[in-house]
Amino acid sequence: MECRTGCGACCIAPSIVQPFYGMPQGKPAGVACVHLSAEKACGLFGDARRPAACTQFQAEVNYCGRDRDEALLILSELEQATLPTHRRPEHRVD
């Protein structure tokens, strides 16, 4: 699958824990990367300063779904599912 033009979900939904160019504290989940352009494209694509997590990400239907909204949902759910237990939000059942 080719990366979807105008999506940028992979630049918003996941966290990046390592510091990288422009984001010395890393990037929290749900926050747009400072390098995400207004056109929803990566400003560091092809740049050696691009984080390894971004370089290794492969656009696939399982992650990107049918459209941007579905990609944001899937990637956000994966982010939550892969958080270490001590960082997961508490789910209360009353």
C-alpha positions as CSV (number, residue, x, y, z in Angstrom):
1,M,0.0,0.0,0.0
2,E,1.2,3.5,-0.8
3,C,1.1,6.2,1.9
4,R,-2.3,8.0,1.6
5,T,-1.9,11.6,0.5
6,G,-3.3,14.1,3.1
7,C,-3.5,11.6,5.9
8,G,-0.8,12.1,8.5
9,A,-2.4,9.7,11.0
10,C,1.0,8.0,11.7
11,C,2.4,11.5,12.5
12,I,-0.3,12.1,15.1
13,A,-1.6,8.9,16.8
14,P,1.5,7.1,18.1
15,S,3.9,8.4,20.7
16,I,7.7,8.6,20.0
17,V,9.6,8.2,23.2
18,Q,13.1,9.1,21.9
19,P,14.1,12.7,21.5
20,F,14.4,13.7,17.8
21,Y,15.1,16.8,15.8
22,G,12.5,19.5,16.7
23,M,11.0,17.5,19.5
24,P,13.7,17.1,22.2
25,Q,11.2,15.5,24.6
26,G,9.8,13.1,22.0
27,K,6.2,13.2,20.8
28,P,3.1,12.3,22.9
29,A,0.4,10.1,21.5
30,G,-2.4,12.1,19.8
31,V,-0.1,15.2,19.3
32,A,0.9,16.1,15.8
33,C,4.6,16.0,15.0
34,V,6.1,19.5,14.5
35,H,7.3,18.3,11.1
36,L,3.7,17.4,9.9
37,S,2.9,20.0,7.1
38,A,-0.4,21.7,6.5
39,E,-0.9,19.2,3.7
40,K,-0.4,16.3,6.2
41,A,2.9,15.3,4.8
42,C,6.2,14.5,6.7
43,G,8.6,17.4,6.5
44,L,11.5,15.0,7.4
45,F,10.7,12.3,4.8
46,G,14.0,11.2,3.4
47,D,16.0,13.2,6.0
48,A,18.5,11.4,8.3
49,R,17.0,13.3,11.2
50,R,13.6,11.5,10.8
51,P,13.0,9.2,13.8
52,A,13.7,5.5,13.3
53,A,10.1,4.7,14.4
54,C,8.8,6.8,11.4
55,T,11.3,5.4,8.9
56,Q,10.4,1.8,9.9
57,F,6.6,2.4,9.7
58,Q,5.1,0.7,6.6
59,A,1.7,1.9,5.3
60,E,-0.6,-1.2,5.4
61,V,-4.3,-1.6,5.3
62,N,-4.1,-3.2,8.8
63,Y,-2.8,0.0,10.2
64,C,-4.1,2.6,7.8
65,G,-7.6,1.3,7.1
66,R,-9.8,2.7,4.4
67,D,-9.3,6.4,5.1
68,R,-7.7,8.9,7.5
69,D,-10.3,8.6,10.2
70,E,-10.0,4.9,10.3
71,A,-6.2,5.2,10.3
72,L,-6.4,7.5,13.3
73,L,-8.7,5.1,15.1
74,I,-6.6,2.0,14.4
75,L,-3.3,3.6,15.3
76,S,-4.7,5.2,18.5
77,E,-6.1,1.8,19.6
78,L,-2.7,0.2,18.9
79,E,-0.9,2.9,20.9
80,Q,-3.2,2.2,23.9
81,A,-2.9,-1.6,23.5
82,T,0.9,-1.5,23.5
83,L,1.4,0.9,26.4
84,P,3.3,-0.6,29.3
85,T,0.8,-1.7,32.0
86,H,1.9,1.1,34.4
87,R,1.1,3.8,31.8
88,R,-2.3,2.4,30.7
89,P,-5.3,4.5,31.7
90,E,-7.4,2.8,34.4
91,H,-10.6,1.3,33.2
92,R,-13.2,1.4,35.9
93,V,-16.3,-0.8,35.9
94,D,-18.9,0.5,38.4
